[in-house]
Structure formats: structure tokens, C-alpha cells
Amino acid sequence: MNNRPYLSVVIPSYNEEYNLRTGVLDSVHDYLSSQEYTWEVIVVDDGSMDETVKIAEEFSRKHVGFKVLKEPHRGKGRTVITGMLKAEGEIVLFTDMDQATPIDQVEKVINKVKEGYEVVIGSRSGREGAPIVRKIMAYGFSLLRYLFLQLPYKDTQCGFKAFKNEASREIFKRLKVFKENGKMQGASVSAGFDLEILYVANKLGYKICDVPVDWHHKEGTKVNPIKDSYEGFRDLLKVKLNAVSGKYQIK
């Protein structure tokens, strides 16, 4: 008997006590429980220093299909990698804990996978409610990623991406800038992480598309305009350097 779930949802978490207390996991559970397909939710904690793990573990004990992985603090990128490589679903989605893109948008990406796409990128339209500084950051970063990596996608940074399981494993095990090891201090959105994912996916020849998804700005975001812009540009350069030096060659 095949007990493999149809959908795996990977949710990275770092000091998410506020969001957890507002009931974000309840909304994820309620939506998925109403679907006909089987599923699992993997909350991967990135060494939180608040009550995140306690709350998430209490929730998982009371709700079938949820599990919590406790990891050392290594940043969002490495945390997502851990969850993606542990996921067993035929389709694997990673999404943010604050549910800025709500879980019901998963049907849009599932439909694209059914059409034959192996990687589906959520694309935010207009970034409703986002501060002007974040919109400026997004525009500047989109220009740089095209100039350096020729990635043509509308929105590489949306934290809502789905993969066929086999593609997910091939992509995430080949990342160079963001690996499972490594240490981090403080919150990090790992802006360059999404770029490396998509560059490697392109290199592997996977069929990729983006799909418009609902997105709403959430208060308490961990984005730091100066720090994250610097780190994103730094990581973009690392991906470019790896590409030029042949480190992404597929053997």
C-alpha cells in the first residue's frame, strides 16, 4: 500500500510565536482537511528563541498530518532545504508561516503541475499593502537578477513555490551557496536562495512557469531593507561566480 501523500507543505519558522498565536496553522489545517487529496505539513524551525517550537509541537500533537523539525539556526534558505529533502509528497510546496500568500492558492500551482510543469512559482501582482521601499527593492532586484542570471520570471522572491518531488530533490541537493550546513545570526530572508533554486532548475532543464497568486503584506515582516538588499546582492554574485566557474555543470 502506498502511503505517500499527494502534497507536502514545508513551512520554515523563525521566532513565529506571534503568527502561530493568530491561528495560521489552524487556517492551513482547515483548508487542507477539506481537500480530497492526502497531505502532510512539515514545520521546520530555524532555532527559534521564543515559544515557536512549543506552540507548533502542541499543535502537531493535536492535528494529524503535522510534524515539527527542530533545527539549529542557519537561515531561511538552509531551513527550507531541510524540509524539502524530508518531504515525501508527490508535489512539494514551501510557503511562509505568516500566510501572506494563503494556502488556498495551492490549487493554482497544483493545476500547473497537472499540466506538466515541474516547478511552479507564485507571482505576486502589485504587492498589495507593501511599503514603497519594498516595492523599490523588488524592482531593483528583478533588474539585477535578469542582468546577471537571465532569469525571466516576474517574481522570483515570492515564498510560495511548488515542485514535483523528483525535481525538488534534484534541485535542492545541488545548491552551492545555500547548503544544509552553515550558521547564521539573527533573522535572514535569504533573498539569493530563490535565485539559486531557479538557476539550478533552469540548468537541469525542468519545465518552469509562474502563476499569479494572492498576496497581502503582513505586519511584523522580517525583511530588513538594507541588510537584506546587501545579502541578496552578495548571494546573487555568488551564484553568478559559481555559474561562471562551472560549479553547476550537470554530470
Backbone bond lengths (Angstrom), bond angles and torsions (degrees), N, CA, C in turn:
res aa  C-N    CA-C-N  psi(-1)  N-CA   C-N-CA  omega(-1)  CA-C   N-CA-C  phi
1 M - - - 1.474 - - 1.529 109.41 -
2 N 1.320 116.51 132.50 1.461 121.25 -179.14 1.520 110.14 -90.07
3 N 1.338 116.33 112.37 1.462 121.11 -179.42 1.521 112.08 -97.49
4 R 1.318 116.51 10.91 1.448 120.60 -178.67 1.529 110.29 -66.72
5 P 1.352 118.01 126.69 1.470 119.33 178.08 1.524 111.35 -68.83
6 Y 1.301 116.03 155.06 1.456 120.75 177.17 1.526 110.42 -74.08
7 L 1.337 116.37 -40.72 1.463 121.52 -176.75 1.521 111.20 -126.52
8 S 1.309 116.31 132.26 1.468 122.54 169.39 1.522 108.13 -111.36
9 V 1.330 116.36 133.65 1.462 121.83 176.54 1.521 108.17 -115.35
10 V 1.315 116.92 117.57 1.464 122.20 179.97 1.525 108.28 -103.00
11 I 1.339 115.96 124.76 1.459 120.90 -178.96 1.525 109.71 -123.71
12 P 1.334 118.52 107.92 1.467 120.38 175.66 1.522 109.89 -73.50
13 S 1.326 115.93 148.81 1.468 118.43 -179.53 1.517 110.30 -142.63
14 Y 1.314 114.89 136.25 1.467 121.09 173.65 1.516 107.79 -144.19
15 N 1.321 116.50 111.47 1.469 122.99 -178.28 1.538 111.04 51.37
16 E 1.325 115.07 56.29 1.463 121.68 -175.80 1.530 112.69 -102.28
17 E 1.326 117.14 24.14 1.459 119.89 -177.32 1.530 112.12 -54.79
18 Y 1.321 117.08 -43.48 1.468 120.13 -178.31 1.524 111.17 -60.08
19 N 1.343 116.39 -50.86 1.456 119.34 -179.19 1.529 112.00 -62.66
20 L 1.323 116.50 -39.58 1.463 119.47 179.29 1.527 111.60 -63.33
21 R 1.315 116.60 -38.78 1.470 119.78 -179.39 1.533 111.91 -72.19
22 T 1.332 117.52 -17.08 1.467 119.51 176.56 1.530 111.87 -85.70
23 G 1.334 116.59 -3.21 1.457 119.65 173.66 1.517 116.39 93.12
24 V 1.336 117.92 24.72 1.464 119.27 -177.82 1.532 111.90 -62.79
25 L 1.321 117.91 -38.38 1.459 118.95 -179.97 1.526 111.63 -70.14
26 D 1.326 116.47 -30.17 1.464 119.38 175.32 1.521 110.29 -62.15
27 S 1.330 116.69 -41.49 1.463 119.80 -179.50 1.524 110.71 -66.64
28 V 1.338 117.11 -38.35 1.460 120.75 177.36 1.526 109.94 -64.63
29 H 1.332 116.34 -46.38 1.467 121.28 -179.99 1.520 111.63 -61.49
30 D 1.316 116.40 -47.15 1.466 119.95 -176.21 1.524 111.01 -62.80
31 Y 1.319 116.79 -39.67 1.459 118.92 -179.49 1.527 110.65 -68.64
32 L 1.332 117.02 -51.60 1.459 119.86 -176.19 1.524 111.72 -63.75
33 S 1.320 117.24 -34.35 1.466 120.92 -179.71 1.528 112.46 -65.93
34 S 1.319 116.46 -19.49 1.466 120.35 -179.80 1.531 112.70 -89.68
35 Q 1.338 116.08 -1.49 1.465 119.99 -178.48 1.534 110.72 -93.36
36 E 1.317 115.78 157.71 1.460 120.50 -178.68 1.519 112.64 -82.68
37 Y 1.327 117.11 -22.74 1.455 119.63 -178.06 1.537 111.12 -82.83
38 T 1.323 115.97 160.50 1.459 121.80 177.72 1.531 109.19 -84.43
39 W 1.327 116.14 156.32 1.458 120.01 -174.14 1.520 111.19 -156.74
40 E 1.334 115.28 165.92 1.462 123.25 170.62 1.524 107.47 -143.41
41 V 1.326 115.86 151.15 1.465 121.23 176.02 1.521 107.53 -123.06
42 I 1.322 116.40 125.44 1.462 122.26 179.41 1.523 108.60 -113.63
43 V 1.316 116.47 110.74 1.461 121.46 174.30 1.527 106.93 -91.03
44 V 1.316 116.72 118.45 1.467 121.29 -178.58 1.521 108.07 -107.53
45 D 1.329 115.68 109.56 1.460 118.68 -177.67 1.523 111.50 -86.22
46 D 1.319 114.93 133.56 1.463 122.97 -175.38 1.530 110.94 -98.21
47 G 1.338 116.24 52.13 1.463 119.94 177.53 1.515 113.35 65.95
48 S 1.326 117.45 42.34 1.470 121.26 -178.82 1.526 111.74 -59.47
49 M 1.333 114.64 148.44 1.467 120.58 -179.22 1.522 112.17 -107.12
50 D 1.328 117.73 3.02 1.463 120.49 178.13 1.532 108.97 -109.57
51 E 1.322 117.53 -148.85 1.463 121.32 -176.00 1.529 112.99 -92.31
52 T 1.329 117.05 15.87 1.465 120.56 -176.48 1.517 113.19 -53.31
53 V 1.314 117.33 -52.91 1.467 120.99 -175.71 1.523 110.84 -63.47
54 K 1.317 116.40 -44.23 1.465 120.15 -179.21 1.529 111.05 -58.75
55 I 1.328 116.36 -47.59 1.465 120.46 -178.28 1.523 110.73 -66.56
56 A 1.337 116.47 -44.44 1.467 120.30 -178.66 1.526 111.39 -64.80
57 E 1.328 117.73 -39.44 1.460 120.31 179.29 1.526 111.14 -68.61
58 E 1.316 117.40 -38.81 1.461 120.19 176.09 1.522 110.59 -61.04
59 F 1.332 115.63 -40.68 1.457 119.79 179.36 1.527 110.49 -65.91
60 S 1.322 117.52 -43.19 1.465 121.04 -177.03 1.529 111.82 -66.51
61 R 1.323 116.82 -30.64 1.469 119.33 177.79 1.527 111.57 -67.85
62 K 1.315 116.27 -27.25 1.469 120.79 -176.36 1.526 113.28 -98.00
63 H 1.327 117.08 -8.35 1.459 119.95 -174.69 1.536 109.87 -131.74
64 V 1.315 115.64 114.58 1.462 121.45 179.98 1.524 109.61 -63.99
65 G 1.325 115.82 138.47 1.461 120.94 177.41 1.511 113.79 101.89
66 F 1.336 116.86 -9.87 1.464 121.31 179.34 1.519 110.11 -103.96
67 K 1.317 116.30 140.46 1.463 121.46 173.97 1.518 108.68 -141.43
68 V 1.329 115.67 155.13 1.466 121.78 -178.90 1.525 109.06 -122.24
69 L 1.314 116.70 128.70 1.458 122.19 173.50 1.517 108.41 -107.59
70 K 1.317 117.11 124.45 1.469 121.65 179.44 1.517 109.11 -97.26
71 E 1.330 115.80 117.67 1.456 122.22 -176.50 1.527 110.26 -121.76
72 P 1.339 117.83 157.04 1.468 120.05 173.07 1.523 109.27 -69.11
73 H 1.309 116.95 161.54 1.464 121.42 -177.33 1.522 110.47 -73.69
74 R 1.347 115.26 111.58 1.468 120.48 -178.28 1.519 112.27 -134.22
75 G 1.312 118.58 6.36 1.455 121.35 -179.23 1.516 112.19 94.35
76 K 1.325 115.59 158.73 1.468 121.49 -174.83 1.527 112.91 -58.28
77 G 1.332 116.80 -43.71 1.455 119.52 -176.37 1.516 112.56 -57.42
78 R 1.310 116.94 -51.44 1.458 120.91 -177.97 1.523 111.05 -67.53
79 T 1.329 116.37 -31.83 1.461 120.63 178.04 1.523 110.75 -66.34
80 V 1.325 116.49 -42.94 1.466 120.59 177.83 1.530 110.38 -63.47
81 I 1.324 117.17 -42.88 1.464 120.42 179.30 1.521 110.81 -55.00
82 T 1.329 116.55 -46.08 1.465 120.61 179.90 1.518 110.95 -56.74
83 G 1.331 116.96 -47.68 1.454 120.58 -179.15 1.519 112.72 -66.15
84 M 1.317 117.06 -41.20 1.460 120.63 -177.70 1.524 111.68 -64.78
85 L 1.319 117.17 -37.33 1.459 120.46 179.89 1.526 112.25 -77.26
86 K 1.332 117.62 -17.54 1.464 121.92 176.25 1.528 111.85 -89.09
87 A 1.330 116.85 -21.73 1.464 121.43 -174.14 1.528 111.01 -65.66
88 E 1.333 115.98 142.21 1.453 121.33 -177.01 1.525 113.55 -111.62
89 G 1.324 118.31 -8.13 1.458 121.22 -174.92 1.523 113.44 -65.36
90 E 1.323 115.91 156.01 1.458 121.09 175.39 1.534 110.51 -63.55
91 I 1.328 115.03 -35.44 1.464 121.91 173.74 1.515 107.28 -118.52
92 V 1.332 117.26 135.65 1.466 121.46 -178.61 1.523 108.97 -122.07
93 L 1.314 116.28 124.53 1.462 122.84 -179.70 1.515 109.86 -116.58
94 F 1.332 117.71 135.70 1.466 116.93 165.81 1.517 109.06 -112.05
95 T 1.329 115.00 141.23 1.450 122.05 -174.95 1.518 109.46 -146.82
96 D 1.324 117.14 161.39 1.460 121.10 -176.28 1.527 111.68 -85.53
97 M 1.322 114.71 149.75 1.450 120.68 -178.90 1.528 112.75 -62.31
98 D 1.324 118.00 -34.59 1.466 119.38 -176.72 1.521 113.20 -71.97
99 Q 1.337 116.09 -7.90 1.466 121.45 178.46 1.530 112.35 56.41
100 A 1.338 115.95 37.61 1.462 119.94 173.43 1.527 109.54 -56.69
101 T 1.320 116.47 -39.25 1.463 122.02 164.79 1.515 106.47 -100.57
102 P 1.322 118.48 109.70 1.468 120.79 -174.42 1.516 112.96 -67.24
103 I 1.311 115.49 153.01 1.460 121.71 -174.16 1.519 112.60 -60.69
104 D 1.330 118.68 -24.32 1.467 118.81 -178.61 1.528 112.57 -66.86
105 Q 1.334 116.90 -13.02 1.460 120.15 176.57 1.530 112.51 -72.89
106 V 1.321 116.48 -7.44 1.462 120.20 -178.79 1.525 111.64 -63.49
107 E 1.319 117.30 -27.18 1.462 118.91 -179.97 1.530 111.24 -62.26
108 K 1.323 117.10 -32.42 1.458 120.68 178.88 1.520 110.90 -64.64
109 V 1.328 116.67 -42.37 1.467 118.63 -178.83 1.520 111.08 -75.64
110 I 1.328 117.44 -34.36 1.464 120.17 176.66 1.525 110.16 -60.67
111 N 1.317 116.42 -42.42 1.466 119.92 179.32 1.526 111.26 -60.75
112 K 1.336 117.11 -37.49 1.454 120.43 178.69 1.533 111.46 -68.74
113 V 1.333 116.24 -36.86 1.466 119.34 176.19 1.528 109.74 -63.85
114 K 1.321 116.55 -40.34 1.467 120.49 177.82 1.524 111.71 -62.43
115 E 1.334 116.38 -27.64 1.465 120.61 178.11 1.531 112.48 -77.69
116 G 1.347 116.01 -8.41 1.454 119.42 177.03 1.509 115.91 115.15
117 Y 1.339 117.40 -0.60 1.463 119.85 177.78 1.529 110.15 -78.18
118 E 1.321 115.32 142.59 1.467 120.73 -178.63 1.521 112.53 -100.38
119 V 1.332 117.06 -20.61 1.459 123.26 176.69 1.530 107.47 -134.92
120 V 1.335 116.35 126.68 1.464 120.58 -178.85 1.523 108.69 -126.53
121 I 1.337 115.84 124.88 1.459 122.54 -174.75 1.524 109.57 -105.44
122 G 1.312 117.38 124.27 1.453 120.27 171.56 1.515 109.82 -68.46
123 S 1.318 116.97 135.21 1.464 121.76 -178.29 1.517 109.53 -123.07
124 R 1.346 115.99 121.35 1.459 121.35 -179.19 1.521 110.03 -83.34
125 S 1.308 116.46 135.49 1.465 121.23 -179.40 1.525 109.48 -105.44
126 G 1.345 116.47 109.95 1.454 120.06 175.76 1.517 115.49 81.97
127 R 1.337 117.48 -16.32 1.473 122.00 179.55 1.516 110.97 51.03
128 E 1.316 115.58 61.40 1.458 122.69 -176.20 1.526 112.84 -51.36
129 G 1.324 115.84 124.37 1.458 121.85 175.42 1.514 114.81 83.08
130 A 1.322 118.00 -3.81 1.467 120.43 -178.16 1.524 110.27 -71.77
131 P 1.328 118.31 141.00 1.468 121.14 176.01 1.529 110.71 -59.93
132 I 1.318 116.80 151.89 1.459 121.47 -177.29 1.521 111.92 -58.87
133 V 1.351 116.83 -33.56 1.460 119.09 -179.02 1.524 110.90 -64.11
134 R 1.346 117.55 -34.66 1.461 119.78 178.78 1.527 110.77 -71.75
135 K 1.321 117.20 -33.27 1.461 119.64 177.48 1.529 110.81 -68.00
136 I 1.342 115.64 -38.14 1.466 119.69 177.58 1.527 110.18 -66.01
137 M 1.346 115.87 -43.32 1.459 120.58 177.01 1.528 110.67 -57.23
138 A 1.325 116.17 -44.77 1.458 121.22 -177.48 1.527 111.25 -62.82
139 Y 1.331 116.00 -42.24 1.464 119.61 -179.62 1.536 110.96 -65.16
140 G 1.339 115.70 -46.10 1.459 119.84 -179.66 1.513 112.10 -62.44
141 F 1.324 115.91 -40.93 1.454 119.90 -178.07 1.529 110.77 -69.60
142 S 1.341 116.96 -36.02 1.468 119.86 179.15 1.521 110.63 -63.81
143 L 1.325 116.46 -38.06 1.463 120.74 178.28 1.524 110.68 -65.47
144 L 1.333 116.30 -45.37 1.460 120.67 -178.19 1.529 111.58 -65.67
145 R 1.319 117.51 -41.19 1.465 118.95 -177.06 1.525 110.96 -66.86
146 Y 1.346 116.88 -30.59 1.453 118.64 177.68 1.535 110.36 -74.81
147 L 1.327 116.73 -42.08 1.456 120.31 -179.63 1.517 112.11 -63.52
148 F 1.340 116.48 -40.64 1.462 120.65 -174.67 1.535 113.10 -87.63
149 L 1.330 117.12 -39.42 1.461 120.41 -171.27 1.527 114.07 -120.07
150 Q 1.331 117.33 -3.52 1.468 122.14 -179.76 1.533 112.39 55.22
151 L 1.322 115.96 37.85 1.468 119.86 175.62 1.528 108.49 -86.54
152 P 1.330 118.35 117.02 1.464 121.62 -170.91 1.523 115.12 -88.83
153 Y 1.318 118.24 3.36 1.461 120.96 -170.61 1.527 111.69 -75.94
154 K 1.325 115.23 148.32 1.456 121.58 -175.59 1.523 112.51 -65.11
155 D 1.324 116.96 -37.94 1.467 120.17 -173.04 1.525 108.90 -148.02
156 T 1.326 116.08 93.57 1.469 119.36 -178.94 1.525 112.14 -78.84
157 Q 1.342 118.09 -16.95 1.456 120.66 -168.14 1.532 115.51 -97.24
158 C 1.320 117.41 -3.91 1.462 119.50 179.53 1.530 109.73 -63.45
159 G 1.322 116.69 129.58 1.461 121.40 -178.26 1.512 112.58 -81.02
160 F 1.329 115.99 49.89 1.465 121.32 -178.24 1.521 106.96 -148.76
161 K 1.342 115.21 90.31 1.461 120.62 -175.38 1.525 109.31 -134.48
162 A 1.336 115.01 140.04 1.466 120.20 -178.48 1.524 110.54 -123.65
163 F 1.324 114.93 151.38 1.462 121.67 -176.07 1.526 109.64 -143.16
164 K 1.315 116.44 146.30 1.454 118.62 164.49 1.522 106.28 -66.25
165 N 1.301 116.97 143.92 1.465 120.61 -171.17 1.525 112.29 -56.12
166 E 1.314 116.78 -44.97 1.463 119.92 -177.71 1.529 110.91 -62.76
167 A 1.326 116.45 -40.12 1.464 120.29 177.62 1.522 110.66 -66.08
168 S 1.321 115.89 -41.46 1.465 120.81 179.56 1.524 110.99 -56.73
169 R 1.317 116.33 -48.24 1.466 119.92 -177.60 1.524 111.59 -64.35
170 E 1.316 117.00 -40.55 1.460 120.26 179.74 1.525 111.52 -65.90
171 I 1.330 115.92 -40.68 1.470 120.27 -177.83 1.522 111.05 -70.23
172 F 1.333 116.48 -52.27 1.467 119.85 -170.96 1.527 113.13 -71.25
173 K 1.312 117.69 -25.54 1.471 118.21 177.50 1.523 111.81 -78.47
174 R 1.340 117.59 -12.33 1.461 121.25 -177.00 1.528 113.38 -100.73
175 L 1.319 118.35 -1.38 1.459 120.25 -179.35 1.528 110.18 -64.66
176 K 1.316 116.57 141.23 1.458 121.97 -177.53 1.531 112.14 -108.44
177 V 1.332 116.24 -46.82 1.464 119.87 -178.42 1.522 110.16 -68.95
178 F 1.319 115.06 -41.57 1.471 120.14 -179.48 1.521 108.31 -111.48
179 K 1.308 115.17 108.79 1.453 121.54 178.71 1.519 108.32 -116.89
180 E 1.336 116.14 171.76 1.464 119.32 -178.74 1.522 112.09 -67.87
181 N 1.327 117.39 -26.66 1.458 118.93 177.89 1.520 109.97 -87.30
182 G 1.305 116.92 177.15 1.460 120.42 -178.71 1.507 111.60 112.53
183 K 1.330 116.26 154.29 1.466 121.21 -178.69 1.524 109.34 -122.94
184 M 1.336 115.68 162.06 1.455 121.43 -174.96 1.523 108.67 -147.51
185 Q 1.317 114.94 151.22 1.458 120.13 173.22 1.523 108.26 -123.94
186 G 1.330 116.18 131.11 1.454 120.84 179.23 1.513 112.72 75.76
187 A 1.347 115.95 176.69 1.462 120.95 -179.58 1.519 110.46 -70.50
188 S 1.330 116.52 146.50 1.454 121.39 177.75 1.515 109.13 -148.78
189 V 1.339 116.55 128.66 1.457 119.51 178.21 1.527 111.83 -90.19
190 S 1.330 117.51 -6.82 1.470 122.35 174.31 1.523 111.73 52.18
191 A 1.327 116.55 59.25 1.464 121.56 -174.48 1.521 113.35 -58.32
192 G 1.327 116.60 -34.82 1.461 119.13 -178.97 1.516 113.96 -74.24
193 F 1.311 117.09 -12.92 1.456 122.71 -177.48 1.524 111.56 -59.04
194 D 1.316 117.25 -48.41 1.459 121.48 -178.32 1.523 111.10 -63.89
195 L 1.329 116.44 -34.83 1.457 120.07 178.88 1.525 111.26 -64.64
196 E 1.322 115.89 -43.39 1.458 118.92 -179.45 1.524 110.50 -65.76
197 I 1.336 116.96 -39.87 1.469 120.50 177.41 1.526 110.20 -55.62
198 L 1.335 115.99 -51.15 1.459 120.47 -173.88 1.524 111.91 -72.53
199 Y 1.326 116.90 -33.09 1.461 119.03 176.53 1.527 110.00 -64.12
200 V 1.336 116.53 -46.15 1.465 120.63 179.71 1.528 110.64 -65.35
201 A 1.336 117.00 -40.78 1.466 120.49 178.83 1.527 110.43 -60.23
202 N 1.331 116.74 -41.79 1.465 121.25 176.12 1.520 111.29 -62.08
203 K 1.334 114.45 -44.15 1.461 120.44 -178.45 1.537 111.25 -61.40
204 L 1.318 115.68 -35.11 1.466 121.00 -179.80 1.527 112.38 -79.53
205 G 1.317 116.67 -8.73 1.453 120.10 176.53 1.513 115.61 82.52
206 Y 1.328 117.17 20.01 1.456 119.06 -179.47 1.523 111.36 -73.72
207 K 1.317 114.50 151.52 1.461 121.53 178.01 1.525 108.06 -80.99
208 I 1.348 116.60 117.70 1.463 122.70 -170.87 1.527 109.62 -123.46
209 C 1.328 116.03 142.29 1.464 119.82 172.69 1.521 109.19 -146.17
210 D 1.324 115.59 162.39 1.459 119.00 170.81 1.521 108.75 -113.53
211 V 1.309 116.17 153.06 1.454 122.37 -177.80 1.530 108.57 -136.62
212 P 1.332 118.77 133.50 1.470 120.25 179.34 1.525 111.13 -62.73
213 V 1.336 115.91 134.55 1.467 120.80 176.88 1.520 109.55 -130.95
214 D 1.319 115.88 154.70 1.461 120.67 174.27 1.521 109.17 -67.86
215 W 1.316 116.24 142.87 1.463 121.17 178.29 1.523 108.34 -151.69
216 H 1.317 115.75 136.69 1.460 120.90 179.55 1.524 108.72 -133.55
217 H 1.310 116.30 131.37 1.465 120.48 178.48 1.519 110.32 -60.62
218 K 1.316 116.39 134.90 1.460 121.93 179.00 1.521 110.03 -112.81
219 E 1.317 115.66 135.24 1.464 119.37 175.89 1.525 109.53 -67.09
220 G 1.325 115.52 151.23 1.464 119.32 179.50 1.516 113.35 84.99
221 T 1.345 116.81 13.48 1.459 119.59 178.59 1.526 111.10 -57.72
222 K 1.337 115.90 149.40 1.462 121.09 -178.96 1.522 112.30 -90.06
223 V 1.335 117.08 5.98 1.465 120.14 179.95 1.523 110.29 -70.56
224 N 1.330 116.05 126.62 1.460 123.30 175.16 1.526 106.71 -113.71
225 P 1.344 118.40 108.27 1.462 121.17 -171.29 1.527 114.93 -50.96
226 I 1.325 117.53 -45.99 1.463 120.19 -176.49 1.525 111.00 -74.79
227 K 1.311 116.11 -52.94 1.464 120.99 -177.37 1.527 111.60 -61.99
228 D 1.321 116.93 -45.07 1.458 119.97 -175.35 1.526 112.07 -74.79
229 S 1.336 116.88 -30.41 1.468 119.27 175.26 1.523 110.23 -66.17
230 Y 1.327 116.06 -43.56 1.466 120.61 177.86 1.529 110.67 -61.77
231 E 1.342 116.51 -49.10 1.461 119.90 -177.40 1.525 111.51 -65.17
232 G 1.352 116.13 -37.58 1.455 119.10 179.25 1.517 111.95 -64.02
233 F 1.348 116.73 -43.36 1.465 120.58 178.84 1.523 110.94 -67.35
234 R 1.323 116.25 -40.31 1.468 120.47 177.72 1.528 110.85 -59.60
235 D 1.331 116.40 -46.04 1.459 119.98 -178.26 1.524 111.95 -70.63
236 L 1.331 116.94 -32.89 1.462 120.47 174.74 1.519 110.07 -59.93
237 L 1.340 115.78 -43.96 1.472 119.97 178.52 1.523 111.24 -63.69
238 K 1.336 116.69 -35.94 1.465 120.09 178.65 1.527 110.86 -65.40
239 V 1.335 115.75 -42.52 1.463 119.42 178.15 1.531 109.87 -62.34
240 K 1.335 115.57 -44.25 1.469 119.90 179.45 1.528 110.97 -61.85
241 L 1.319 117.16 -43.70 1.467 121.01 179.47 1.523 110.71 -62.58
242 N 1.338 116.61 -42.67 1.467 119.87 177.24 1.523 111.15 -61.88
243 A 1.334 115.74 -38.85 1.463 120.19 -179.50 1.529 110.68 -65.53
244 V 1.330 115.73 -46.17 1.463 120.41 -178.81 1.530 111.39 -64.13
245 S 1.335 115.79 -35.96 1.473 120.04 -177.47 1.529 112.95 -84.74
246 G 1.335 116.63 1.77 1.467 120.05 174.30 1.505 115.44 82.29
247 K 1.317 118.96 15.05 1.468 120.39 -176.81 1.524 113.31 -73.37
248 Y 1.332 117.31 -14.33 1.460 120.22 178.62 1.532 112.13 -100.34
249 Q 1.313 116.99 12.56 1.461 119.10 179.03 1.530 109.71 -61.36
250 I 1.314 115.25 133.73 1.467 120.35 -178.97 1.517 108.94 -91.55
251 K 1.324 115.65 122.19 1.467 120.65 -176.85 1.527 110.44 -98.72
